[in-house]
């Protein structure tokens, strides 16, 4: 069996750089610098794919829990029912990778193969698995190898790496070094964690969002509420994977329209000079965030309706 340090060298050298064109270029440069890298990766994949039957165990999926650094988000799990039907018809073709844990409720945690585990649990059948004794750092390498084949989204990688840095008290530079990712690429990837939560809640599916886009969103969101609102307004475009240049054009046009409307609007200010609400020439009324928190929308609606009825 290939030594674990050789496995780590192979996998970490080829960490998921195919999510963006930049990462592909970086990967190609690294392969040129290390001509043996491809052979090492292929050897690792063959090793994982050709485990002897003696290495594979049948375990109860209900005795397993997901690894705390699991990196698949809900939108990337796909149809567990469809996978379960495939396993029912054709069997589990590839074993999951699990690790023994000290727990009263569970015996193993799933390091790689979450979808297979969930499908077997759905079918109430045993899970074919290979047991690893790796520590968290080693398991991250195993997970990385799996992700290379599964094309995991950049968003999910960023979320998982953020957990690792927090729990293991590792700096961003240190983790990028351990995973052999250039600092600039890793910083761009980690921008996903700097984008406000409400943006991702609006986008819903981040599988097509690139690190470069996340970096731009993080920067724009820091410029204020107008930018945040504009970004959320185009959440469907972001979900579809719109490029940064086209997205920037849409946001700039949106903000320009808002500015034009504001120039032709009436603003009502309180005694302290604070803006309470604004009415545009088109009849749109917008309240300040402060007022939204203070007032009862129901009462305001009733009061405004009563006033307008008197004018009708």
VEXNULUM-69023 format. One record per residue (C-alpha): residue in three letters; x, y, z. Coordinates in Angstrom, 1 decimal, padded with zeros to 4 digits. Each point is the difference from the previous one (the first is absolute). Last residue first. Example, Ala and Ser with C-alpha at 12.3 -4.5 7.8 and 13.67 -1.06 7.14 Angstrom:
REM residues 2
R|vodren|east|north|up
R|SER|013.7|-001.1|007.1
R|ALA|-001.4|-003.4|000.7
END
This chain:
REM residues 312
R|vodren|east|north|up
R|UNK|-060.3|059.4|-003.1
R|UNK|001.7|002.4|002.4
R|UNK|-001.7|-001.4|003.1
R|UNK|000.9|-003.5|-001.1
R|UNK|003.7|001.0|-000.2
R|UNK|000.0|001.0|003.6
R|UNK|-001.7|-003.3|001.1
R|UNK|002.4|-002.0|-002.0
R|UNK|003.0|001.8|001.5
R|UNK|-001.2|-000.7|003.5
R|UNK|-000.9|-003.6|-000.7
R|UNK|003.4|-000.6|-001.6
R|UNK|001.8|001.7|002.8
R|UNK|-001.9|-002.1|002.6
R|UNK|000.9|-003.2|-001.8
R|UNK|003.6|001.0|-000.5
R|UNK|000.5|000.6|003.7
R|UNK|002.9|002.4|000.3
R|UNK|003.4|000.0|001.6
R|UNK|002.0|-002.5|-002.0
R|UNK|-001.3|001.3|-003.3
R|UNK|000.7|003.5|001.2
R|UNK|003.7|-000.7|000.5
R|UNK|000.3|-001.7|-003.3
R|UNK|-001.3|003.2|-001.7
R|UNK|-003.4|-000.3|-001.6
R|UNK|-000.6|-000.1|-003.8
R|UNK|-003.1|001.3|-001.7
R|UNK|-000.3|-000.4|-003.8
R|UNK|-002.2|002.6|-001.7
R|UNK|001.8|000.2|-003.3
R|UNK|001.4|003.4|001.0
R|UNK|001.6|-001.8|002.9
R|UNK|-001.1|000.2|003.7
R|UNK|002.7|-000.3|002.7
R|UNK|-000.3|-000.9|003.7
R|UNK|001.4|000.8|003.4
R|UNK|003.3|001.7|-001.0
R|UNK|001.7|001.2|003.2
R|UNK|000.3|003.8|000.3
R|UNK|-000.5|-000.1|003.8
R|UNK|-003.5|001.3|-000.3
R|UNK|-000.9|-002.7|-002.5
R|UNK|000.6|000.2|-003.7
R|UNK|-002.4|-000.6|-002.8
R|UNK|001.6|-000.5|-003.4
R|UNK|-001.7|000.8|-003.3
R|UNK|001.2|-001.8|-003.2
R|UNK|001.4|001.0|-003.3
R|UNK|003.7|-000.3|000.9
R|UNK|-000.9|-003.2|001.8
R|UNK|-001.3|-001.5|-003.2
R|UNK|003.1|000.8|-001.9
R|UNK|002.2|-001.5|002.8
R|UNK|-002.0|-003.2|-000.1
R|UNK|000.3|-000.2|-003.7
R|UNK|003.8|000.4|000.3
R|UNK|000.1|-002.7|002.6
R|UNK|-001.8|-002.4|-002.3
R|UNK|002.3|000.9|-002.9
R|UNK|003.1|-000.5|002.1
R|UNK|-001.4|-003.4|001.3
R|UNK|-000.7|-001.2|-003.5
R|UNK|003.4|001.0|-001.3
R|UNK|001.8|-001.6|002.9
R|UNK|-001.9|-003.3|-000.7
R|UNK|001.2|000.1|-003.6
R|UNK|003.6|000.5|001.0
R|UNK|-000.1|-002.5|002.9
R|UNK|-001.4|-002.9|-002.1
R|UNK|-003.5|-001.3|000.5
R|UNK|-000.1|-003.5|001.5
R|UNK|-003.7|-000.8|-000.1
R|UNK|-000.3|000.5|003.7
R|UNK|001.5|003.5|-000.4
R|UNK|-002.6|000.8|-002.5
R|UNK|-002.7|-001.2|002.3
R|UNK|001.5|002.1|002.8
R|UNK|-000.3|003.2|-002.1
R|UNK|-002.2|002.0|002.5
R|UNK|002.1|-001.4|002.8
R|UNK|003.0|001.7|-001.5
R|UNK|-001.8|003.3|-000.4
R|UNK|-001.2|-000.1|003.6
R|UNK|003.5|-000.6|001.3
R|UNK|001.3|002.8|-002.2
R|UNK|-002.6|002.4|001.4
R|UNK|000.7|-001.2|003.5
R|UNK|003.6|001.0|000.1
R|UNK|003.4|-000.2|-001.6
R|UNK|001.0|-003.2|001.8
R|UNK|-002.4|-002.0|-002.1
R|UNK|002.0|001.0|-003.1
R|UNK|003.3|-001.4|001.3
R|UNK|-001.6|-003.3|001.1
R|UNK|-001.9|-000.3|-003.3
R|UNK|003.3|000.5|-002.0
R|UNK|001.8|-002.7|001.9
R|UNK|-003.0|-002.3|-000.4
R|UNK|000.0|000.5|-003.7
R|UNK|003.7|-000.8|-000.2
R|UNK|-000.6|-003.1|002.1
R|UNK|-002.6|-001.3|-002.6
R|UNK|-003.7|-000.4|000.5
R|UNK|-001.4|-003.0|-001.9
R|UNK|-000.7|-002.3|003.0
R|UNK|-001.3|002.9|002.1
R|UNK|-003.6|-001.1|000.1
R|UNK|-002.2|002.1|002.3
R|UNK|000.8|003.4|-001.5
R|UNK|-002.2|001.8|002.5
R|UNK|001.3|-001.9|003.0
R|UNK|003.5|000.6|-001.4
R|UNK|-000.6|003.8|000.0
R|UNK|-001.6|-000.1|003.4
R|UNK|003.1|-001.5|001.5
R|UNK|002.1|003.0|-000.7
R|UNK|003.1|-000.8|-002.3
R|UNK|003.2|-000.4|002.1
R|UNK|-000.2|-003.8|000.1
R|UNK|000.0|-000.3|-003.8
R|UNK|003.1|002.2|-000.1
R|UNK|001.9|-003.1|001.2
R|UNK|000.5|-001.1|-003.6
R|UNK|001.6|003.4|-001.0
R|UNK|002.3|-000.3|003.0
R|UNK|000.9|-003.5|-001.1
R|UNK|000.8|001.1|-003.5
R|UNK|002.2|002.8|001.2
R|UNK|001.7|-002.2|002.6
R|UNK|000.9|-002.6|-002.6
R|UNK|-001.5|-003.4|001.0
R|UNK|002.4|-002.7|001.3
R|UNK|-002.6|-001.4|002.5
R|UNK|002.4|000.5|002.9
R|UNK|001.1|003.4|-001.3
R|UNK|-003.6|001.2|-000.5
R|UNK|-000.7|-001.2|003.5
R|UNK|002.9|002.0|001.5
R|UNK|-000.9|003.1|-002.0
R|UNK|-003.6|-000.2|001.2
R|UNK|001.1|-000.4|003.6
R|UNK|-000.6|-003.3|001.9
R|UNK|-001.8|000.0|003.3
R|UNK|-001.0|-003.7|-000.5
R|UNK|-003.7|000.7|000.5
R|UNK|-000.1|003.4|-001.7
R|UNK|002.3|-000.8|-002.9
R|UNK|-001.8|-003.3|-000.7
R|UNK|-003.4|001.5|000.1
R|UNK|001.1|002.7|-002.5
R|UNK|001.4|-002.7|-002.2
R|UNK|-003.4|-001.8|-000.1
R|UNK|-001.9|003.2|-000.9
R|UNK|002.6|000.9|-002.7
R|UNK|-000.2|-003.4|-001.5
R|UNK|-003.8|000.1|-000.2
R|UNK|000.1|003.4|-001.8
R|UNK|002.6|-001.2|-002.5
R|UNK|-002.4|-002.7|-001.1
R|UNK|001.1|-003.7|000.1
R|UNK|001.2|-001.3|-003.3
R|UNK|-000.6|-003.7|001.0
R|UNK|003.4|-001.4|-001.0
R|UNK|002.1|002.7|001.6
R|UNK|-002.5|000.0|002.9
R|UNK|000.9|-003.6|000.9
R|UNK|003.7|000.8|000.1
R|UNK|-000.7|003.1|002.2
R|UNK|-002.0|-002.2|002.4
R|UNK|003.0|-002.3|000.3
R|UNK|002.3|003.0|000.6
R|UNK|-002.5|001.4|002.6
R|UNK|000.1|-003.4|001.7
R|UNK|003.8|000.3|000.3
R|UNK|-000.4|003.4|001.7
R|UNK|-002.8|-001.4|002.3
R|UNK|002.1|-003.0|001.1
R|UNK|000.1|-003.1|-002.2
R|UNK|-001.0|-003.4|001.3
R|UNK|-002.0|-001.0|-003.1
R|UNK|-002.7|-002.6|-000.3
R|UNK|-001.3|-001.0|-003.5
R|UNK|-003.7|-000.2|-000.4
R|UNK|-002.9|-002.0|-001.5
R|UNK|-003.2|001.3|001.7
R|UNK|-002.5|-002.4|001.3
R|UNK|-003.6|000.2|-001.1
R|UNK|-002.9|002.2|001.3
R|UNK|-000.7|001.3|-003.5
R|UNK|000.0|003.6|001.2
R|UNK|003.1|-000.8|002.2
R|UNK|001.7|-001.4|-003.1
R|UNK|-000.8|003.2|-001.9
R|UNK|001.2|002.2|002.8
R|UNK|003.3|-001.9|000.1
R|UNK|000.4|000.1|-003.7
R|UNK|-000.6|003.7|-000.1
R|UNK|002.5|000.6|002.8
R|UNK|002.8|-001.9|-001.7
R|UNK|003.1|001.4|001.7
R|UNK|000.8|000.5|003.6
R|UNK|-003.1|-001.6|001.5
R|UNK|000.2|-000.3|003.8
R|UNK|000.0|-003.4|001.7
R|UNK|-001.3|-001.7|003.1
R|UNK|-002.9|002.2|001.0
R|UNK|-002.2|000.7|003.0
R|UNK|002.4|-000.4|003.0
R|UNK|002.9|001.5|-001.9
R|UNK|003.7|-000.6|-000.4
R|UNK|000.5|000.1|-003.8
R|UNK|001.0|-002.5|-002.7
R|UNK|000.7|001.6|-003.4
R|UNK|-001.9|-000.5|-003.2
R|UNK|000.7|-000.1|-003.8
R|UNK|-002.9|-001.0|-002.2
R|UNK|000.3|-003.0|-002.3
R|UNK|-000.5|000.3|-003.8
R|UNK|-002.4|-002.1|-002.0
R|UNK|-002.8|-000.3|002.5
R|UNK|-002.4|-002.4|-001.6
R|UNK|-001.5|000.1|-003.5
R|UNK|-003.8|000.2|000.5
R|UNK|-000.2|001.0|003.6
R|UNK|003.0|002.2|-000.4
R|UNK|-001.7|001.8|-002.9
R|UNK|-003.2|000.3|001.9
R|UNK|001.9|001.5|003.0
R|UNK|001.7|002.5|-002.4
R|UNK|-003.4|001.1|-001.3
R|UNK|-001.3|000.4|003.5
R|UNK|003.0|002.0|001.1
R|UNK|-000.7|002.5|-002.8
R|UNK|002.7|002.6|000.0
R|UNK|002.2|000.5|003.0
R|UNK|001.4|003.3|-001.4
R|UNK|-002.8|002.3|001.0
R|UNK|000.1|-001.3|003.5
R|UNK|003.7|000.9|000.5
R|UNK|002.7|-002.5|-000.4
R|UNK|003.1|000.9|002.0
R|UNK|000.0|-002.3|003.0
R|UNK|002.3|001.5|002.5
R|UNK|-002.0|-001.3|003.0
R|UNK|000.2|-003.5|-001.5
R|UNK|-003.5|-001.4|-000.6
R|UNK|-001.4|-002.6|002.4
R|UNK|000.2|-003.7|-000.2
R|UNK|-001.7|-002.8|002.0
R|UNK|-003.2|000.4|-002.0
R|UNK|002.1|-000.9|-003.1
R|UNK|000.5|-003.5|001.4
R|UNK|003.3|-001.2|-001.2
R|UNK|001.3|-002.4|-002.7
R|UNK|003.8|000.1|-000.2
R|UNK|002.4|000.4|-002.9
R|UNK|003.7|-000.5|000.5
R|UNK|-000.3|-003.8|-000.4
R|UNK|-001.7|000.5|-003.3
R|UNK|003.1|001.6|-001.4
R|UNK|-000.1|003.8|-000.6
R|UNK|000.2|000.7|-003.7
R|UNK|-001.6|003.4|-000.3
R|UNK|001.9|001.7|002.8
R|UNK|003.3|-001.4|-001.2
R|UNK|-000.8|000.8|-003.6
R|UNK|-000.7|003.5|001.0
R|UNK|003.2|000.3|001.9
R|UNK|002.0|-001.4|-002.9
R|UNK|-001.6|002.5|-002.4
R|UNK|000.9|002.8|002.4
R|UNK|003.6|-001.1|000.3
R|UNK|000.3|-000.4|-003.8
R|UNK|-001.4|003.5|-000.6
R|UNK|002.5|001.5|002.5
R|UNK|003.1|-001.6|-001.4
R|UNK|000.8|002.9|-002.3
R|UNK|000.2|002.4|002.9
R|UNK|000.7|003.6|-001.2
R|UNK|-002.1|-000.6|-003.1
R|UNK|-002.8|-001.4|002.1
R|UNK|000.1|003.1|002.2
R|UNK|-000.3|002.3|-003.0
R|UNK|-003.0|-002.0|-001.3
R|UNK|-001.7|000.2|003.4
R|UNK|000.4|003.7|000.2
R|UNK|-001.5|000.4|-003.5
R|UNK|-002.9|-002.2|000.9
R|UNK|-000.5|002.1|003.2
R|UNK|-000.2|003.1|-002.0
R|UNK|-002.6|-001.5|-002.4
R|UNK|-002.2|-000.7|003.0
R|UNK|-001.4|-003.1|001.8
R|UNK|002.8|-002.2|-001.4
R|UNK|002.4|000.8|002.9
R|UNK|-001.4|-002.6|002.3
R|UNK|003.2|-000.9|001.8
R|UNK|002.5|-001.6|-002.3
R|UNK|003.2|000.3|002.1
R|UNK|-001.9|-000.8|003.2
R|UNK|-001.0|-003.3|-001.5
R|UNK|003.3|-001.3|-001.2
R|UNK|002.1|001.2|003.0
R|UNK|-002.7|-001.3|002.4
R|UNK|000.1|-003.4|-001.6
R|UNK|003.8|-000.1|000.1
R|UNK|-000.1|000.8|003.7
R|UNK|-002.7|-002.7|000.5
R|UNK|002.3|-002.7|-001.4
R|UNK|-001.5|-001.9|-003.0
R|UNK|-001.3|-003.4|000.9
END
